[in-house]
Each structure stands twice: as C-alpha cells, then as structure tokens.
C-alpha cells in the first residue's frame, strides 16, 4: 500500500497525515470539519475548541452510524425484493407451464370435437 503525505489545517491547527486517500479528498474533509467546528463554536458561545471538536465528532459519528444502519436496512430490503422476484419468476414459469398444458388440452379437445362432428356426418 502506498501512503500519501498530506498537510491539513483545522481551526488554525496544522496536521501532517499519512493516508491511502488522495490529498484533495483529505483537504476537503478537513475543510468540512473546520466549517462544522467553527459553526458549532459560533452558535455555542464559551465552548472551547476541544469540546467543540468532540461534540462535532459525536454528531458526525451519529450521522455515520445512522447512515450505515439505513444502508443495512436498504440492503435487507433489496435482498427481500430479490427473493420475492425469484419467487415471482418461479410462479410465472409454473403458470406458463400450466398455460401450455391447457393449450395442448384445448387442441386435443378441439380435435376430438372435430372427429365427433365428422362421425356424426357419416
């Protein structure tokens, strides 16, 4: 694995990172985090940087956990839909076989009817 060295700044503090992610991605994350912390501090006078960072971090983790839970629920729904689709396909195949069987039976009955009609003429 190759690591990228990235320098980011959050709330005036510089950090040197080694990450597998691109520098642009990490800088964008740092920018978003910086904005979230500054917004939190602006709305909550007297909160120090460390407390703001922890509270913003908890909010971000909460969002992440809820998003992952939503994703898990969507996956479960998709799995359910896939199973329902497979069952429906099996039922369609079964019904198509019944239709084909009924068509053959109809053709046989029509032939029998034609034969009876011919016998009645003779």
WOUR-V249203 format. One record per run of one state. SS is the DSSP state (H for helix, E for strand, - for the rest). FROM is the first residue (numbers start at 1). LEN is the number of residues. Records with the same first field share a line. If there is no record, write none. Layout:
SS=FROM-LEN, FROM-LEN
This chain:
-=1-3, 11-2, 20-3, 44-5, 122-1
E=4-7, 13-7
H=23-21, 49-73
